Amino acid sequence: MPWIFPIVLAAHVILALSLVLPSILLPFALRARRPTRESGNGLVQALLWAQSNGTAVIGAGLAVTGGGLALALGPAVLRQGWLVLALGIYVATLGIALFVQRPNLRALTGIRAASDDTRWRSCARRQRYVSYLMAGLVGTIGYLMSSKPVLW
């Protein structure tokens, strides 16, 4: 069934990006205005929903497709240094998204308008820097996937 490999690979890449994109994009959506969880900003609401509710389903799909890819490739995965490095970078990106970005974004959207505006701006700026870091890591993964350099 070699025809199924590209389908599983495409699904895996889409799911992987879907898992980290809300954490990367949300600080930039918050930049335009100061929306909260209760505001009517549709983009912010969609990103918050995806980050809160979609992660379990997307993560399960990612695990299933990743397992399928690992079974299809077999031990050859460990001989491709670029792939091992890309997987390590992806795990680091997920760690940043889950343990740094996500909790701070929830706190940021929970700060009320009556609260200190300079504090909100400072927190929002910090979160955008984290997003730049995560986007750079995702870009590095894309570079490794497209160039497939020989690392070992």
Sequence and secondary structure as in RCSB ss.txt:
>XXXX:A:sequence
MPWIFPIVLAAHVILALSLVLPSILLPFALRARRPTRESGNGLVQALLWAQSNGTAVIGAGLAVTGGGLALALGP
AVLRQGWLVLALGIYVATLGIALFVQRPNLRALTGIRAASDDTRWRSCARRQRYVSYLMAGLVGTIGYLMSSKPV
LW
>XXXX:A:secstr
 TTHHHHHHHHHHHHHHHHHHHHHHHHHHHHHS   TTS  HHHHHHHHHHHHHHHHHHHHHHHHHHHHHHHHGG
GGGG HHHHHHHHHHHHHHHHIIIIIHHHHHHHHHS TTS HHHHHHHHHHHHHHHHHHHHHHHHHHHHHHH   
  
